[in-house]
Amino acid sequence: MMKIGGNVIDDASALTEVLTAFSKFEGAKILVHGGGKEASKLAEKLGLLPQMVDGRRITDAPMLDVVVMTYAGLLNKKIVAKLNAFGTTAVGFSGADGNLILSKKRKIGVVDYGFAGDIVSVNHQLLVTLLNNNITPVCCAITHDGNGQLLNTNADTIASELASALADFYDVELCYCFEKKGVLMNSEDEHSVIEILTEETYDDLLKTSTIHSGMIPKLDNCFAALKKGVKTVTIGHHSLIGNKNSNHTKVQLQAYENH
């Protein structure tokens, strides 16, 4: 299971490198993608002002149209087309397709995130059927509520939930691939990669605000996946794909675990 973010997608050479490596993976595999940078660019072209709070997008009705067009349309089909060109039988999905991911609209709290979706369930039977027939799902960051309403849903969360839903059927390895070498102790120092990140260390880094913004929901999803049976979780640069000896962050529940 691999998730790629907007910075990788926005870099044509990095995207090609990642998809080429991903296409060579043997066995069952799923790709999850975001695309927030592209969505923000399109929104600005349409005269809309993107709004973010703690790494999460505020999705009002006009912005929902933008993210659906960007994630489920343009980016999803570009990625699917490239993977098929590289010899992978890929099929694009939003959460609405095949009733793959059911969500509920996030309740209004301190922040009103608009049409943001929190995942309720995953159609694991559909995923298992696809994977057992050598079909690679490519999932975007759009889900639905079962009543016709599309919802913008965090792609990191989707990757975590899909991986967790399959943990009873496969030994699942989850990889978050982005533009950094891993989780950094110092955001200004690319070489300050935290190679092993445990839950205890994470809590300490949160208290000192060493880890903040968009990295918080990403890591919350990492630990949630491990607690639901996912075998390994790694975070790192796109160059780590297929190279288990590369410098990246391995997320573990406790220091002594050897997943």
MARVEXLO-892643 format. One record per atom (N, C-alpha, C, O): x, y, z; residue in three letters. Coordinates in steps of 0.05 Angstrom, whole numbers, padded with zeros to 5 digits, always signed. Example, Ala and Ser with C-alpha at 12.3 -4.5 7.8 and 13.67 -1.06 7.14 Angstrom:
BEGIN
+00264-00114+00156ALA +00246-00090+00156ALA +00264-00066+00156ALA +00285-00066+00169ALA +00257-00045+00142SER +00273-00021+00143SER +00258+00001+00157SER +00268+00023+00161SER 
This chain:
BEGIN
+00017-00024+00000MET +00000+00000+00000MET +00018+00025+00000MET +00035+00028+00017MET +00014+00042-00020MET +00030+00066-00021MET +00012+00091-00024MET -00008+00090-00038MET +00019+00112-00010LYS +00006+00138-00013LYS +00026+00158-00023LYS +00047+00161-00012LYS +00018+00173-00044ILE +00035+00194-00054ILE +00020+00221-00051ILE -00005+00222-00054ILE +00035+00242-00045GLY +00023+00268-00040GLY +00026+00287-00063GLY +00037+00281-00084GLY +00016+00312-00058GLY +00015+00332-00079GLY +00042+00341-00089GLY +00045+00347-00113GLY +00062+00342-00072ASN +00088+00350-00081ASN +00101+00331-00100ASN +00116+00339-00119ASN +00096+00305-00096VAL +00106+00284-00115VAL +00090+00286-00141VAL +00102+00285-00163VAL +00064+00288-00139ILE +00047+00289-00162ILE +00054+00314-00179ILE +00052+00312-00204ILE +00061+00336-00166ASP +00066+00361-00180ASP +00093+00361-00195ASP +00098+00378-00212ASP +00110+00342-00188ASP +00137+00339-00200ASP +00136+00316-00220ASP +00136+00293-00213ASP +00135+00323-00246ALA +00132+00302-00267ALA +00153+00280-00266ALA +00146+00257-00268ALA +00178+00287-00261SER +00199+00267-00261SER +00197+00250-00236SER +00201+00226-00237SER +00190+00262-00213ALA +00187+00247-00188ALA +00163+00227-00191ALA +00165+00204-00182ALA +00141+00237-00203LEU +00118+00220-00206LEU +00124+00196-00224LEU +00116+00174-00218LEU +00138+00201-00246THR +00145+00180-00264THR +00163+00160-00250THR +00160+00135-00254THR +00182+00170-00234GLU +00200+00152-00219GLU +00185+00134-00200GLU +00190+00110-00198GLU +00166+00146-00185VAL +00151+00131-00166VAL +00133+00110-00180VAL +00132+00087-00171VAL +00119+00119-00200LEU +00100+00100-00214LEU +00115+00078-00228LEU +00105+00055-00230LEU +00139+00084-00239THR +00155+00063-00251THR +00163+00042-00231THR +00161+00018-00236THR +00173+00051-00208ALA +00180+00033-00186ALA +00156+00017-00176ALA +00158-00007-00171ALA +00134+00031-00172PHE +00110+00019-00161PHE +00100-00003-00180PHE +00091-00024-00172PHE +00102+00002-00206SER +00092-00017-00226SER +00108-00043-00225SER +00098-00064-00235SER +00132-00042-00215LYS +00150-00066-00214LYS +00146-00082-00189LYS +00156-00105-00187LYS +00130-00072-00170PHE +00125-00087-00146PHE +00109-00112-00153PHE +00090-00111-00168PHE +00117-00135-00141GLU +00102-00159-00146GLU +00081-00163-00125GLU +00083-00152-00103GLU +00060-00178-00132GLY +00039-00183-00113GLY +00018-00161-00112GLY +00018-00142-00128GLY -00001-00164-00093ALA -00023-00145-00091ALA -00013-00118-00082ALA +00004-00116-00065ALA -00024-00097-00094LYS -00016-00069-00087LYS -00038-00050-00092LYS -00055-00054-00110LYS -00038-00028-00077ILE -00057-00007-00079ILE -00042+00020-00078ILE -00024+00023-00062ILE -00050+00039-00094LEU -00039+00066-00094LEU -00061+00085-00085LEU -00083+00085-00096LEU -00054+00102-00066VAL -00072+00123-00057VAL -00059+00150-00063VAL -00035+00153-00057VAL -00073+00169-00073HIS -00061+00195-00079HIS -00078+00218-00069HIS -00102+00217-00068HIS -00063+00240-00063GLY -00076+00265-00057GLY -00075+00282-00082GLY -00081+00274-00104GLY -00067+00307-00078GLY -00065+00326-00100GLY -00073+00354-00092GLY -00083+00369-00108GLY -00068+00360-00067GLY -00077+00386-00056GLY -00065+00410-00070GLY -00079+00430-00074GLY -00040+00408-00079LYS -00027+00430-00092LYS -00042+00436-00118LYS -00047+00460-00125LYS -00048+00415-00134GLU -00062+00419-00159GLU -00090+00430-00155GLU -00100+00447-00170GLU -00104+00421-00134ALA -00130+00431-00127ALA -00129+00461-00120ALA -00146+00476-00129ALA -00109+00468-00105SER -00106+00497-00097SER -00100+00514-00121SER -00111+00536-00124SER -00084+00504-00140LYS -00078+00519-00164LYS -00103+00524-00181LYS -00108+00546-00190LYS -00119+00503-00184LEU -00144+00505-00199LEU -00163+00524-00185LEU -00176+00541-00198LEU -00165+00522-00159ALA -00183+00539-00144ALA -00176+00569-00148ALA -00193+00586-00153ALA -00150+00575-00147GLU -00141+00602-00151GLU -00147+00612-00179GLU -00153+00636-00183GLU -00144+00595-00199LYS -00151+00602-00226LYS -00181+00609-00229LYS -00189+00625-00245LYS -00197+00596-00212LEU -00226+00601-00212LEU -00234+00623-00193LEU -00258+00629-00190LEU -00215+00636-00181GLY -00221+00658-00163GLY -00229+00650-00135GLY -00241+00666-00121GLY -00222+00626-00127LEU -00228+00616-00100LEU -00203+00617-00083LEU -00181+00613-00093LEU -00206+00623-00058LEU -00184+00625-00039LEU -00182+00599-00022LEU -00199+00595-00005LEU -00162+00582-00027PRO -00159+00558-00011PRO -00154+00565+00018PRO -00139+00584+00025PRO -00167+00550+00037GLN -00164+00555+00065GLN -00155+00528+00079GLN -00167+00508+00074GLN -00134+00530+00096MET -00124+00506+00110MET -00123+00512+00140MET -00116+00535+00148MET -00128+00492+00156VAL -00125+00494+00185VAL -00112+00469+00195VAL -00122+00447+00192VAL -00088+00472+00206ASP -00072+00449+00216ASP -00069+00427+00195ASP -00071+00403+00201ASP -00063+00435+00171GLY -00057+00416+00150GLY -00082+00404+00137GLY -00079+00388+00119GLY -00106+00413+00145ARG -00130+00402+00133ARG -00145+00424+00119ARG -00146+00447+00128ARG -00157+00417+00096ARG -00170+00437+00079ARG -00199+00443+00088ARG -00213+00425+00096ARG -00206+00468+00087ILE -00234+00476+00090ILE -00248+00472+00063ILE -00240+00484+00043ILE -00268+00455+00062THR -00281+00448+00037THR -00310+00458+00036THR -00328+00444+00045THR -00314+00483+00026ASP -00341+00492+00022ASP -00351+00481-00004ASP -00337+00466-00018ASP -00376+00487-00012ALA -00388+00475-00036ALA -00372+00480-00061ALA -00367+00462-00076ALA -00363+00505-00067PRO -00347+00510-00091PRO -00321+00495-00090PRO -00312+00484-00111PRO -00308+00493-00067MET -00282+00479-00065MET -00286+00449-00068MET -00268+00435-00079MET -00309+00439-00059LEU -00315+00410-00063LEU -00315+00404-00093LEU -00304+00383-00101LEU -00328+00421-00109ASP -00328+00416-00138ASP -00299+00415-00149ASP -00293+00399-00166ASP -00282+00433-00139VAL -00255+00434-00148VAL -00239+00409-00141VAL -00225+00398-00158VAL -00242+00400-00116VAL -00226+00377-00108VAL -00236+00351-00122VAL -00220+00334-00128VAL -00262+00349-00127VAL -00273+00326-00141VAL -00262+00326-00169VAL -00253+00305-00179VAL -00263+00349-00183MET -00252+00350-00210MET -00223+00343-00211MET -00213+00329-00229MET -00208+00354-00191THR -00179+00350-00191THR -00171+00322-00183THR -00156+00309-00197THR -00181+00312-00160TYR -00173+00286-00150TYR -00184+00263-00166TYR -00170+00246-00176TYR -00211+00262-00168ALA -00225+00239-00180ALA -00223+00240-00211ALA -00227+00220-00224ALA -00218+00264-00222GLY -00217+00267-00251GLY -00189+00268-00261GLY -00177+00247-00267GLY -00178+00292-00263LEU -00153+00297-00277LEU -00130+00280-00266LEU -00117+00266-00281LEU -00125+00282-00240LEU -00101+00268-00229LEU -00104+00238-00229LEU -00086+00224-00236LEU -00128+00229-00220ASN -00132+00200-00219ASN -00128+00187-00246ASN -00116+00166-00248ASN -00139+00199-00267LYS -00138+00187-00293LYS -00110+00189-00305LYS -00101+00171-00320LYS -00095+00210-00299LYS -00068+00212-00308LYS -00051+00190-00295LYS -00034+00177-00309LYS -00054+00186-00269ILE -00039+00165-00256ILE -00046+00137-00266ILE -00029+00121-00270ILE -00072+00132-00269VAL -00081+00106-00280VAL -00069+00101-00307VAL -00060+00079-00313VAL -00070+00121-00324ALA -00060+00118-00351ALA -00030+00112-00351ALA -00021+00095-00367ALA -00015+00125-00334LYS +00014+00120-00332LYS +00020+00092-00322LYS +00037+00078-00333LYS +00005+00084-00302LEU +00010+00057-00291LEU +00003+00035-00312LEU +00018+00016-00314LEU -00018+00039-00327ASN -00025+00020-00348ASN -00004+00020-00369ASN +00002-00001-00381ASN +00008+00043-00375ALA +00029+00045-00395ALA +00054+00030-00385ALA +00070+00020-00401ALA +00058+00028-00359PHE +00081+00014-00347PHE +00075-00015-00342PHE +00091-00029-00330PHE +00052-00025-00351GLY +00046-00054-00350GLY +00030-00062-00326GLY +00026-00086-00322GLY +00020-00043-00310THR +00003-00050-00287THR -00026-00047-00296THR -00034-00027-00308THR -00043-00066-00289THR -00071-00064-00295THR -00084-00048-00272THR -00093-00059-00252THR -00086-00022-00277ALA -00096-00003-00256ALA -00124+00006-00263ALA -00131+00010-00286ALA -00140+00009-00241VAL -00167+00020-00244VAL -00171+00042-00223VAL -00164+00038-00200VAL -00181+00065-00232GLY -00184+00088-00214GLY -00210+00086-00198GLY -00231+00078-00208GLY -00208+00095-00173PHE -00231+00095-00155PHE -00232+00120-00138PHE -00212+00131-00129PHE -00257+00130-00135SER -00263+00147-00112SER -00277+00129-00092SER -00283+00106-00098SER -00283+00140-00069GLY -00297+00124-00049GLY -00325+00117-00057GLY -00336+00098-00047GLY -00337+00133-00076ALA -00364+00127-00085ALA -00365+00104-00104ALA -00385+00090-00106ALA -00343+00100-00119ASP -00343+00078-00139ASP -00342+00051-00126ASP -00325+00045-00110ASP -00362+00035-00132GLY -00364+00008-00120GLY -00370+00010-00090GLY -00367-00010-00076GLY -00380+00033-00081ASN -00385+00037-00053ASN -00360+00031-00036ASN -00362+00019-00015ASN -00337+00039-00047LEU -00312+00031-00035LEU -00307+00042-00007LEU -00299+00028+00011LEU -00313+00068-00003ILE -00308+00081+00023ILE -00332+00098+00031ILE -00338+00117+00018ILE -00344+00090+00052LEU -00367+00105+00063LEU -00358+00123+00085LEU -00343+00115+00103LEU -00366+00149+00083SER -00358+00168+00103SER -00382+00183+00114SER -00404+00181+00103SER -00377+00199+00135LYS -00398+00217+00145LYS -00386+00245+00145LYS -00362+00249+00150LYS -00403+00265+00140LYS -00394+00292+00141LYS -00385+00300+00169LYS -00399+00295+00188LYS -00361+00312+00170ARG -00350+00319+00196ARG -00367+00339+00211ARG -00376+00359+00200ARG -00372+00333+00236LYS -00388+00351+00253LYS -00373+00378+00257LYS -00348+00379+00257LYS -00388+00399+00259ILE -00376+00425+00263ILE -00367+00427+00292ILE -00383+00424+00311ILE -00341+00433+00296GLY -00330+00437+00322GLY -00319+00465+00324GLY -00332+00484+00318GLY -00294+00467+00334VAL -00281+00493+00335VAL -00278+00504+00307VAL -00279+00528+00302VAL -00273+00485+00288VAL -00270+00492+00260VAL -00292+00478+00244VAL -00297+00454+00248VAL -00304+00492+00225ASP -00322+00481+00206ASP -00307+00474+00181ASP -00300+00491+00165ASP -00302+00447+00177TYR -00287+00439+00154TYR -00304+00435+00129TYR -00294+00427+00108TYR -00329+00441+00131GLY -00347+00439+00108GLY -00352+00411+00099GLY -00359+00394+00116GLY -00349+00406+00073PHE -00355+00379+00063PHE -00331+00361+00065PHE -00320+00350+00045PHE -00322+00357+00090ALA -00300+00339+00096ALA -00312+00313+00106ALA -00331+00313+00122ALA -00300+00291+00098GLY -00311+00265+00106GLY -00293+00250+00125GLY -00269+00249+00122GLY -00306+00238+00146ASP -00292+00220+00164ASP -00301+00192+00158ASP -00325+00187+00157ASP -00282+00174+00154ILE -00289+00147+00144ILE -00304+00131+00164ILE -00297+00130+00187ILE -00325+00118+00154VAL -00342+00100+00170VAL -00335+00071+00165VAL -00333+00055+00183VAL -00332+00064+00139SER -00327+00036+00132SER -00314+00034+00105SER -00315+00052+00088SER -00300+00011+00101VAL -00286+00005+00076VAL -00297-00021+00065VAL -00300-00040+00079VAL -00303-00022+00039ASN -00313-00046+00026ASN -00289-00064+00020ASN -00279-00065-00003ASN -00280-00078+00040HIS -00256-00095+00037HIS -00261-00118+00018HIS -00242-00128+00005HIS -00286-00127+00016GLN -00291-00149-00003GLN -00285-00141-00032GLN -00275-00157-00047GLN -00292-00117-00039LEU -00286-00107-00065LEU -00256-00106-00070LEU -00246-00114-00091LEU -00242-00096-00050LEU -00213-00094-00053LEU -00200-00121-00056LEU -00183-00125-00073LEU -00208-00140-00040VAL -00197-00167-00041VAL -00203-00180-00068VAL -00186-00193-00080VAL -00227-00176-00078THR -00234-00187-00105THR -00216-00175-00127THR -00206-00189-00144THR -00212-00149-00126LEU -00195-00135-00145LEU -00167-00146-00144LEU -00155-00153-00164LEU -00156-00146-00119LEU -00128-00154-00116LEU -00124-00183-00123LEU -00103-00190-00135LEU -00143-00200-00117ASN -00140-00229-00124ASN -00142-00233-00155ASN -00135-00255-00164ASN -00151-00213-00169ASN -00152-00215-00198ASN -00131-00197-00211ASN -00133-00189-00235ASN -00110-00191-00196ASN -00087-00176-00206ASN -00094-00148-00216ASN -00081-00138-00235ASN -00114-00136-00205ILE -00122-00109-00211ILE -00112-00090-00189ILE -00116-00096-00166ILE -00100-00069-00197THR -00089-00050-00178THR -00107-00026-00175THR -00109-00010-00193THR -00120-00023-00152PRO -00137+00001-00147PRO -00120+00026-00144PRO -00099+00025-00130PRO -00128+00048-00156VAL -00115+00074-00152VAL -00137+00092-00140VAL -00155+00100-00153VAL -00134+00098-00114CYS -00155+00111-00099CYS -00149+00141-00094CYS -00127+00147-00085CYS -00168+00158-00100CYS -00164+00187-00095CYS -00177+00194-00069CYS -00189+00178-00055CYS -00175+00220-00062ALA -00183+00229-00035ALA -00212+00239-00035ALA -00218+00259-00022ALA -00230+00225-00049ILE -00258+00232-00049ILE -00274+00208-00039ILE -00270+00185-00049ILE -00292+00211-00020THR -00309+00190-00011THR -00339+00199-00014THR -00344+00219-00026THR -00357+00183-00002HIS -00386+00191-00003HIS -00400+00182+00022HIS -00389+00166+00038HIS -00424+00193+00026ASP -00439+00187+00051ASP -00461+00167+00047ASP -00475+00161+00066ASP -00463+00155+00024GLY -00484+00135+00019GLY -00511+00147+00011GLY -00529+00133+00005GLY -00512+00174+00012ASN -00537+00187+00005ASN -00533+00207-00018ASN -00549+00226-00022ASN -00512+00202-00034GLY -00508+00219-00057GLY -00489+00242-00053GLY -00484+00257-00072GLY -00479+00246-00029GLN -00462+00269-00023GLN -00433+00260-00024GLN -00424+00243-00009GLN -00417+00273-00042LEU -00388+00268-00043LEU -00375+00284-00020LEU -00384+00306-00013LEU -00352+00274-00010LEU -00338+00287+00012LEU -00308+00286+00007LEU -00297+00267-00003LEU -00295+00308+00014ASN -00266+00310+00012ASN -00254+00296+00037ASN -00261+00303+00059ASN -00237+00277+00033THR -00227+00261+00055THR -00196+00259+00054THR -00185+00255+00032THR -00184+00263+00076ASN -00155+00263+00078ASN -00143+00237+00066ASN -00150+00215+00073ASN -00125+00241+00047ALA -00113+00217+00032ALA -00096+00200+00051ALA -00095+00176+00047ALA -00083+00212+00070ASP -00068+00197+00090ASP -00086+00178+00106ASP -00079+00155+00111ASP -00110+00189+00113THR -00129+00173+00127THR -00140+00150+00110THR -00143+00128+00120THR -00145+00156+00085ILE -00154+00135+00067ILE -00134+00113+00065ILE -00141+00089+00066ILE -00109+00119+00062ALA -00088+00099+00060ALA -00087+00082+00085ALA -00085+00058+00084ALA -00089+00095+00108SER -00089+00081+00134SER -00113+00062+00137SER -00110+00040+00145SER -00136+00072+00129GLU -00161+00056+00132GLU -00162+00033+00112GLU -00171+00011+00119GLU -00153+00037+00088LEU -00152+00015+00068LEU -00132-00006+00077LEU -00138-00030+00076LEU -00108+00003+00087ALA -00088-00016+00096ALA -00099-00032+00120ALA -00095-00056+00121ALA -00113-00019+00138SER -00124-00032+00162SER -00145-00052+00154SER -00147-00074+00166SER -00162-00045+00134ALA -00183-00063+00126ALA -00173-00088+00113ALA -00187-00108+00113ALA -00149-00087+00103LEU -00137-00111+00089LEU -00118-00127+00107LEU -00108-00147+00099LEU -00114-00117+00132ALA -00094-00130+00149ALA -00102-00158+00157ALA -00084-00174+00164ALA -00127-00165+00156ASP -00136-00192+00162ASP -00132-00211+00139ASP -00135-00236+00142ASP -00126-00200+00115PHE -00123-00217+00091PHE -00095-00218+00080PHE -00088-00237+00065PHE -00079-00198+00086TYR -00052-00196+00076TYR -00033-00186+00097TYR -00041-00175+00117TYR -00007-00191+00093ASP +00014-00177+00109ASP +00018-00150+00096ASP +00031-00148+00076ASP +00006-00129+00107VAL +00004-00103+00094VAL +00028-00086+00102VAL +00034-00082+00126VAL +00041-00075+00082GLU +00063-00055+00086GLU +00052-00028+00075GLU +00044-00027+00052GLU +00052-00008+00092LEU +00042+00018+00085LEU +00065+00038+00083LEU +00081+00041+00101LEU +00066+00052+00060CYS +00088+00071+00055CYS +00076+00098+00047CYS +00061+00100+00028CYS +00083+00118+00063TYR +00076+00146+00056TYR +00099+00159+00042TYR +00121+00162+00054TYR +00096+00165+00017CYS +00117+00175+00000CYS +00113+00205-00005CYS +00092+00213-00017CYS +00132+00222+00003PHE +00130+00250-00002PHE +00157+00263-00008PHE +00176+00248-00014PHE +00159+00289-00006GLU +00183+00303-00016GLU +00206+00304+00004GLU +00228+00311-00003GLU +00201+00296+00030LYS +00221+00297+00050LYS +00234+00269+00053LYS +00222+00249+00044LYS +00257+00268+00066LYS +00271+00242+00070LYS +00257+00225+00091LYS +00261+00201+00093LYS +00241+00238+00107GLY +00227+00224+00129GLY +00216+00245+00148GLY +00214+00269+00141GLY +00209+00237+00172VAL +00201+00255+00193VAL +00226+00268+00204VAL +00245+00254+00212VAL +00227+00295+00204LEU +00251+00309+00211LEU +00250+00319+00240LEU +00229+00329+00249LEU +00273+00317+00254MET +00275+00329+00281MET +00276+00359+00279MET +00266+00373+00296MET +00289+00368+00257ASN +00291+00397+00251ASN +00281+00402+00223ASN +00294+00393+00204ASN +00259+00416+00220SER +00247+00419+00194SER +00266+00434+00174SER +00262+00433+00150SER +00286+00448+00185GLU +00305+00463+00168GLU +00329+00446+00160GLU +00345+00454+00143GLU +00331+00422+00171ASP +00354+00404+00166ASP +00345+00378+00153ASP +00333+00361+00167ASP +00349+00375+00127GLU +00340+00352+00113GLU +00353+00326+00122GLU +00343+00304+00117GLU +00375+00329+00136HIS +00390+00305+00145HIS +00382+00296+00173HIS +00392+00276+00183HIS +00363+00310+00186SER +00355+00304+00214SER +00332+00284+00215SER +00313+00288+00230SER +00334+00263+00199VAL +00312+00244+00197VAL +00311+00227+00222VAL +00331+00217+00232VAL +00287+00224+00233ILE +00282+00206+00255ILE +00278+00178+00244ILE +00257+00173+00233ILE +00297+00161+00247GLU +00296+00135+00233GLU +00276+00116+00246GLU +00263+00101+00232GLU +00273+00117+00272ILE +00253+00101+00286ILE +00235+00120+00303ILE +00246+00134+00320ILE +00210+00121+00297LEU +00192+00139+00311LEU +00171+00122+00326LEU +00154+00109+00313LEU +00172+00122+00352THR +00153+00107+00368THR +00131+00126+00378THR +00133+00150+00375THR +00111+00114+00389GLU +00089+00130+00400GLU +00098+00148+00422GLU +00089+00171+00425GLU +00116+00138+00439GLU +00126+00153+00462GLU +00142+00178+00451GLU +00138+00200+00461GLU +00159+00173+00432THR +00175+00194+00420THR +00157+00215+00407THR +00161+00239+00409THR +00137+00205+00393TYR +00118+00223+00380TYR +00104+00241+00399TYR +00101+00265+00394TYR +00095+00230+00422ASP +00081+00246+00442ASP +00100+00268+00453ASP +00092+00291+00457ASP +00126+00261+00457ASP +00145+00281+00467ASP +00149+00303+00446ASP +00152+00326+00454ASP +00151+00296+00421LEU +00156+00316+00400LEU +00131+00334+00395LEU +00134+00357+00387LEU +00108+00323+00401LEU +00084+00340+00399LEU +00084+00361+00421LEU +00076+00384+00416LEU +00093+00353+00445LYS +00093+00372+00468LYS +00111+00396+00463LYS +00107+00418+00472LYS +00133+00391+00448THR +00152+00412+00442THR +00147+00426+00415THR +00162+00443+00406THR +00125+00417+00402SER +00118+00428+00375SER +00139+00423+00354SER +00140+00437+00334SER +00156+00403+00359THR +00176+00395+00339THR +00162+00384+00315THR +00170+00388+00292THR +00140+00369+00320ILE +00123+00359+00299ILE +00097+00375+00300ILE +00085+00378+00321ILE +00089+00385+00277HIS +00065+00403+00277HIS +00052+00402+00249HIS +00061+00389+00231HIS +00031+00418+00247SER +00016+00422+00221SER +00008+00396+00208SER -00002+00378+00221SER +00014+00393+00182GLY +00004+00370+00167GLY +00017+00344+00174GLY +00006+00323+00167GLY +00040+00344+00188MET +00052+00320+00196MET +00037+00306+00219MET +00039+00282+00222MET +00021+00321+00234ILE +00006+00309+00256ILE -00015+00289+00246ILE -00015+00267+00255ILE -00034+00297+00228PRO -00053+00277+00219PRO -00040+00254+00204PRO -00050+00231+00206PRO -00018+00259+00191LYS -00004+00237+00177LYS +00006+00216+00197LYS +00002+00192+00193LYS +00019+00225+00219LEU +00029+00207+00239LEU +00007+00194+00255LEU +00009+00171+00263LEU -00014+00209+00260ASP -00037+00197+00274ASP -00048+00173+00258ASP -00055+00152+00269ASP -00048+00176+00232ASN -00058+00154+00215ASN -00038+00131+00215ASN -00046+00108+00213ASN -00012+00137+00216CYS +00008+00116+00217CYS +00004+00098+00242CYS +00003+00073+00240CYS +00001+00110+00265PHE -00002+00095+00290PHE -00029+00080+00290PHE -00031+00058+00301PHE -00050+00093+00279ALA -00076+00080+00278ALA -00075+00054+00261ALA -00086+00034+00269ALA -00060+00055+00239ALA -00057+00031+00222ALA -00042+00009+00236ALA -00050-00014+00234ALA -00021+00016+00250LEU -00006-00005+00265LEU -00023-00018+00286LEU -00021-00042+00291LEU -00040-00002+00300LYS -00057-00013+00321LYS -00079-00032+00310LYS -00090-00048+00324LYS -00084-00029+00284LYS -00105-00046+00271LYS -00093-00069+00255LYS -00107-00082+00240LYS -00067-00074+00259GLY -00055-00098+00247GLY -00038-00094+00223GLY -00028-00114+00212GLY -00034-00070+00214VAL -00015-00065+00191VAL +00013-00072+00200VAL +00021-00065+00222VAL +00027-00087+00183LYS +00053-00098+00191LYS +00075-00077+00194LYS +00088-00076+00215LYS +00079-00060+00174THR +00099-00040+00175THR +00089-00014+00164THR +00072-00013+00146THR +00099+00009+00175VAL +00092+00035+00164VAL +00118+00051+00161VAL +00133+00054+00180VAL +00123+00062+00138THR +00146+00078+00133THR +00138+00105+00120THR +00118+00107+00106THR +00154+00125+00125ILE +00150+00152+00113ILE +00177+00161+00102ILE +00197+00161+00116ILE +00176+00170+00077GLY +00201+00180+00066GLY +00199+00191+00038GLY +00178+00192+00026GLY +00222+00198+00027HIS +00225+00209+00000HIS +00218+00189-00021HIS +00220+00165-00017HIS +00209+00199-00044HIS +00202+00181-00066HIS +00224+00163-00075HIS +00219+00142-00086HIS +00249+00171-00069SER +00272+00154-00077SER +00274+00128-00060SER +00289+00110-00068SER +00259+00127-00038LEU +00261+00103-00021LEU +00245+00080-00033LEU +00248+00057-00024LEU +00229+00085-00053ILE +00212+00064-00065ILE +00229+00041-00075ILE +00246+00045-00092ILE +00223+00018-00064GLY +00238-00006-00073GLY +00265-00009-00061GLY +00279-00028-00067GLY +00273+00010-00043ASN +00299+00008-00030ASN +00296+00009+00000ASN +00294+00030+00012ASN +00294-00014+00012LYS +00289-00017+00040LYS +00313-00008+00057LYS +00311-00005+00081LYS +00336-00004+00044ASN +00360+00004+00059ASN +00363+00035+00059ASN +00383+00045+00070ASN +00345+00049+00046SER +00348+00078+00044SER +00341+00091+00071SER +00328+00079+00088SER +00349+00116+00073ASN +00345+00130+00098ASN +00317+00142+00099ASN +00310+00159+00083ASN +00300+00132+00117HIS +00273+00141+00119HIS +00263+00136+00148HIS +00279+00127+00165HIS +00238+00143+00153THR +00227+00139+00180THR +00210+00114+00181THR +00192+00111+00165THR +00217+00097+00201LYS +00200+00074+00206LYS +00184+00080+00231LYS +00194+00086+00252LYS +00157+00078+00228VAL +00139+00084+00250VAL +00133+00058+00265VAL +00124+00039+00253VAL +00137+00058+00291GLN +00131+00034+00307GLN +00116+00042+00332GLN +00118+00065+00342GLN +00101+00024+00343LEU +00086+00030+00368LEU +00105+00032+00391LEU +00102+00050+00408LEU +00124+00014+00393GLN +00144+00014+00414GLN +00171+00009+00404GLN +00174-00003+00382GLN +00192+00017+00418ALA +00219+00016+00409ALA +00229-00013+00404ALA +00245-00018+00387ALA +00219-00032+00421TYR +00229-00059+00419TYR +00216-00076+00398TYR +00225-00098+00393TYR +00195-00065+00385GLU +00181-00081+00365GLU +00199-00083+00340GLU +00213-00064+00333GLU +00197-00105+00327ASN +00213-00110+00303ASN +00195-00120+00281ASN +00195-00144+00274ASN +00179-00102+00270HIS +00159-00109+00249HIS +00173-00115+00223HIS +00161-00121+00203HIS 
